[in-house]
Structures are given as C-alpha cells and as structure tokens.
C-alpha cells in the first residue's frame, strides 16, 4: 500500500510563490501606468504643470482677458505720462534756477542806471577843478552840491532813509553809543551829538547812528533804553 506524499512546508521567512495570474496583473498594471505616463507627457497642459508645481491653474474668460489687457494698456499709458511729467518738471527746475541767477546778476541794474548821471556830475566837477578857472572853487562847490542832491534823490527812490538821532533819546535799536558826556542841560540818556548818520532800507536797519549820550555829572552810566 503506498503512503501519501507529504506536502512541502514553507520555512518561516520564505517567500511564497506568487500565482501566475497575480504576476501577470502586476505586469499589466505597471505597463498600463507607464503607457499612460508616456501618453500624457506629450500632451501635458500648462494647468497640469502648474498643479504639479503646487500652483493652482487660472482659467480666464474672453471678457476677463480683454479687461486684463485693457488695464495693462492703461498702466503703460500712465507710465509714459509719468515719464513725460518728470521730464517737464526737470526742465522747469533748470529754467527756474537759470532765471533766478539772472535776477541776482541784474538785480542792481535799475539802481546803477540812476547812478550813472551822478557819475557824470562828478566828472564834470573834476573837469571844472582842473580847468584852472578862477571860478573853479565856486564851480566845484556848486558841482559837489549838485552831485550830493542827485545821489540822495536816487537813494531815497531806492528806499533808503536816514536815521537822524540829533536831540533824540538814545534808542539801542537805532543808535550806537560810542561815548558818554556829562551834561546838566539835557535829560539823562539823551543824544547830545551825532557823529555819523544811520540808514535804513525801508523798515530794515542798515547802519545805526553813532552818537554821544548825556549822563548826569559824577555818574558814568550806560545809556538808558526806552
């Protein structure tokens, strides 16, 4: 009587043989995946590439695309306008600087034009002095008087005014005390003598008047301000 054949027992850890149909299934699946990949690669879209990169794809309608293009055209137009405005402003700045320099260079033109006749009078007075005329001294005196009147008139027209401190109370805003003098006939702090006139250009002081100020006997004090 024959004994039944023992079935082979797989050892622990040994891989069991796969069925032929399973291997065929795996092979078919891998081939299909590879075939699908090969098929999809040539026709990959930008949206698929964006999704692969982790960026969502955006689909624009025709109206949205036209609106986007219109705004891009407006942006380009505004940029060109900005460039033109910047160029115009730069030209204006240069022109203003040039005109300002011209004003500074020729600001005294009107004053010098009025002073030219005064220069002519000085030259006429010098000519009379050098002529050897017995009347030269008198002519010179008259010429100097005329020149002084002309010069004073021109300066007054330009806004120059005199600061005459004679007999006035000392004012430190207009006067400069160069000396003091004991006096009993005038009040303390009064100007008793003017050594040099002061001048103002309208309301601005150009030069204070140099004066001598009175103070009581036995007390040399600083001039008192108003």
Backbone torsions as a table, in degrees:
resi	resn	phi	psi	omega
1	UNK	NA	127.9	-175.8
2	UNK	-83.6	142.3	178.6
3	UNK	-85.3	144.5	178.8
4	UNK	-66.4	145.5	-179.6
5	UNK	-74.1	136.0	178.9
6	UNK	-74.7	138.1	177.8
7	UNK	-75.6	138.8	179.3
8	UNK	-67.1	131.8	179.8
9	UNK	-100.4	128.9	178.7
10	UNK	-71.6	135.5	176.4
11	UNK	-72.8	154.3	179.1
12	UNK	-61.1	130.9	179.5
13	UNK	88.7	-7.1	179.6
14	UNK	-84.6	138.6	-179.1
15	UNK	-73.9	133.2	177.6
16	UNK	-77.4	146.1	179.1
17	UNK	-68.9	140.5	-179.0
18	UNK	-86.2	148.3	177.0
19	UNK	-68.1	153.2	-178.4
20	UNK	-64.1	-35.6	-178.7
21	UNK	-69.0	-33.7	177.2
22	UNK	-65.3	-43.6	178.4
23	UNK	-61.9	-39.6	179.1
24	UNK	-66.1	-35.4	179.2
25	UNK	-65.3	-44.4	179.1
26	UNK	-61.7	-43.9	-179.5
27	UNK	-62.4	-39.9	179.2
28	UNK	-67.7	-39.3	179.5
29	UNK	-64.5	-47.4	179.0
30	UNK	-61.4	-39.9	-179.9
31	UNK	-66.7	-38.6	179.5
32	UNK	-65.9	-40.7	179.2
33	UNK	-63.3	-45.1	-179.7
34	UNK	-64.1	-40.9	179.8
35	UNK	-64.8	-38.4	178.2
36	UNK	-65.6	-40.7	179.4
37	UNK	-63.9	-42.5	179.9
38	UNK	-65.8	-32.9	-179.0
39	UNK	-74.3	-37.3	-176.1
40	UNK	-77.0	-29.4	-173.9
41	UNK	-59.5	-48.6	-177.6
42	UNK	-64.1	-30.2	-176.0
43	UNK	-102.5	21.0	-177.8
44	UNK	-64.2	134.8	-179.9
45	UNK	-93.3	169.0	177.2
46	UNK	-65.1	-33.0	178.3
47	UNK	-64.3	-41.9	178.6
48	UNK	-64.4	-39.7	177.9
49	UNK	-64.5	-38.6	178.7
50	UNK	-66.2	-40.9	177.9
51	UNK	-64.6	-37.9	178.9
52	UNK	-64.7	-31.9	179.3
53	UNK	-84.7	-1.9	179.3
54	UNK	89.2	11.6	179.8
55	UNK	-110.6	133.0	-179.8
56	UNK	-70.1	141.6	178.6
57	UNK	-78.5	148.9	-179.8
58	UNK	-119.8	130.0	178.3
59	UNK	-113.9	122.6	-178.7
60	UNK	-105.5	138.9	173.0
61	UNK	-78.1	170.0	179.6
62	UNK	-62.9	-38.4	179.3
63	UNK	-66.0	-43.7	178.5
64	UNK	-64.0	-38.9	178.4
65	UNK	-64.1	-42.3	178.2
66	UNK	-64.7	-38.9	178.2
67	UNK	-65.0	-40.9	178.2
68	UNK	-64.3	-40.6	179.0
69	UNK	-67.9	-36.7	177.8
70	UNK	-63.8	-41.9	179.4
71	UNK	-67.9	-34.5	176.6
72	UNK	-65.3	-38.9	177.1
73	UNK	-65.2	-40.7	177.6
74	UNK	-62.8	-41.2	178.8
75	UNK	-62.1	-42.0	178.5
76	UNK	-64.7	-39.6	178.9
77	UNK	-65.3	-42.5	178.4
78	UNK	-64.0	-37.6	178.5
79	UNK	-63.8	-43.2	177.6
80	UNK	-63.0	-40.2	178.6
81	UNK	-64.6	-38.8	177.7
82	UNK	-62.6	-42.3	179.2
83	UNK	-63.1	-41.8	179.0
84	UNK	-65.7	-40.4	178.9
85	UNK	-63.7	-42.1	178.5
86	UNK	-62.8	-39.9	178.9
87	UNK	-67.1	-40.9	178.3
88	UNK	-64.0	-40.4	179.1
89	UNK	-65.6	-39.3	178.6
90	UNK	-64.2	-40.5	177.5
91	UNK	-65.3	-40.8	178.0
92	UNK	-62.9	-41.6	179.9
93	UNK	-62.6	-42.4	179.1
94	UNK	-66.1	-41.2	-179.8
95	UNK	-66.2	-40.5	178.5
96	UNK	-64.0	-40.4	178.3
97	UNK	-64.6	-39.1	178.7
98	UNK	-66.7	-42.1	179.2
99	UNK	-67.3	-37.4	178.0
100	UNK	-64.0	-39.3	177.8
101	UNK	-66.2	-38.4	177.8
102	UNK	-64.4	-39.5	177.5
103	UNK	-62.7	-41.9	178.9
104	UNK	-65.4	-37.6	-178.0
105	UNK	-70.0	-33.6	-174.3
106	UNK	-115.3	22.6	-177.8
107	UNK	-65.4	-31.0	-176.9
108	UNK	-94.2	11.9	-176.5
109	UNK	-61.8	-44.6	-178.7
110	UNK	-65.1	-41.9	-179.8
111	UNK	-65.1	-44.5	-179.3
112	UNK	-65.2	-34.1	177.5
113	UNK	-62.1	-37.7	179.1
114	UNK	-76.8	-21.7	-179.6
115	UNK	-83.6	-16.6	-178.8
116	UNK	-60.1	-43.7	176.0
117	UNK	-60.5	-32.0	176.1
118	UNK	-64.1	-41.2	177.0
119	UNK	-63.0	-38.8	177.2
120	UNK	-62.2	-40.1	-179.9
121	UNK	-66.5	-38.7	175.4
122	UNK	-60.7	-44.1	-178.9
123	UNK	-65.8	-37.7	177.3
124	UNK	-65.2	-39.0	178.9
125	UNK	-65.5	-41.6	178.6
126	UNK	-66.2	-37.2	177.6
127	UNK	-63.5	-40.3	178.3
128	UNK	-65.8	-35.8	179.5
129	UNK	-68.4	-35.3	-178.1
130	UNK	-88.1	-0.1	-176.9
131	UNK	-78.1	-16.2	-178.5
132	UNK	76.4	14.3	179.3
133	UNK	-75.2	135.7	176.6
134	UNK	-57.1	-26.7	179.9
135	UNK	-86.8	10.5	-173.2
136	UNK	-62.2	-38.7	-178.6
137	UNK	-63.7	-45.1	179.2
138	UNK	-66.6	-40.7	178.3
139	UNK	-63.8	-38.3	178.6
140	UNK	-65.7	-41.5	178.9
141	UNK	-60.9	-45.2	179.3
142	UNK	-65.6	-38.0	179.9
143	UNK	-66.4	-42.7	178.6
144	UNK	-63.9	-40.5	177.3
145	UNK	-60.8	-40.7	179.4
146	UNK	-66.5	-42.5	-180.0
147	UNK	-63.0	-43.2	179.6
148	UNK	-61.0	-42.1	179.6
149	UNK	-65.0	-42.0	179.1
150	UNK	-64.5	-46.0	-178.6
151	UNK	-63.8	-41.7	179.8
152	UNK	-63.8	-41.1	179.8
153	UNK	-64.7	-41.8	179.9
154	UNK	-63.6	-44.3	-178.7
155	UNK	-67.5	-36.2	177.1
156	UNK	-66.4	-38.3	176.5
157	UNK	-63.7	-30.5	178.8
158	UNK	-80.2	-3.3	177.3
159	UNK	105.1	6.6	-179.2
160	UNK	-83.0	131.3	176.9
161	UNK	-128.7	150.8	-178.4
162	UNK	-87.2	148.4	171.5
163	UNK	-108.7	98.7	-178.4
164	UNK	-98.8	110.4	-175.3
165	UNK	-96.8	3.1	-176.3
166	UNK	-61.7	124.5	179.1
167	UNK	75.9	4.2	-179.6
168	UNK	-94.7	159.2	173.7
169	UNK	-74.2	143.1	-176.4
170	UNK	-59.7	128.4	178.4
171	UNK	-125.6	109.7	-177.1
172	UNK	-63.5	-17.2	178.4
173	UNK	-76.6	-20.0	-177.4
174	UNK	-124.4	-19.5	-173.0
175	UNK	-119.0	155.8	174.8
176	UNK	-126.4	113.1	-178.3
177	UNK	-80.8	115.2	179.2
178	UNK	-99.6	-12.8	178.9
179	UNK	-163.3	162.2	174.1
180	UNK	-122.4	159.3	-176.3
181	UNK	-145.0	134.0	177.8
182	UNK	-73.1	125.2	180.0
183	UNK	-141.9	142.8	176.3
184	UNK	-112.2	-12.1	-176.4
185	UNK	-93.8	-4.6	179.3
186	UNK	-131.3	155.8	-180.0
187	UNK	-65.2	156.4	176.7
188	UNK	-63.2	134.2	177.9
189	UNK	85.8	8.9	178.7
190	UNK	-92.7	146.3	177.6
191	UNK	-74.4	121.9	179.8
192	UNK	-100.6	-18.4	-179.4
193	UNK	-158.2	137.5	176.4
194	UNK	-106.4	122.4	-178.8
195	UNK	-90.2	-28.9	-179.6
196	UNK	-155.0	134.2	-179.3
197	UNK	-69.2	152.4	171.7
198	UNK	-101.8	165.7	-178.4
199	UNK	-140.9	147.3	176.1
200	UNK	-127.8	147.0	169.9
201	UNK	-101.6	98.4	-172.3
202	UNK	56.8	-110.1	-177.7
203	UNK	-97.9	1.0	-176.9
204	UNK	-103.7	129.4	179.9
205	UNK	-75.5	124.1	176.2
206	UNK	-93.2	-39.9	179.9
207	UNK	-152.9	128.4	179.2
208	UNK	-73.7	157.0	177.0
209	UNK	-78.7	132.8	177.6
210	UNK	-86.9	123.9	-170.6
211	UNK	-136.7	163.8	170.3
212	UNK	-111.0	132.2	-172.3
213	UNK	-114.3	141.5	-179.3
214	UNK	-81.1	148.5	171.0
215	UNK	-145.1	156.3	-177.6
216	UNK	-64.2	154.6	178.5
217	UNK	-61.3	142.6	177.3
218	UNK	78.4	3.9	-178.9
219	UNK	-142.2	104.3	179.2
220	UNK	-91.8	98.0	-177.1
221	UNK	-110.6	161.1	173.9
222	UNK	-73.0	148.8	178.6
223	UNK	-58.7	136.2	-179.5
224	UNK	-84.6	137.2	178.4
225	UNK	-86.0	159.2	177.9
226	UNK	-65.8	NA	NA
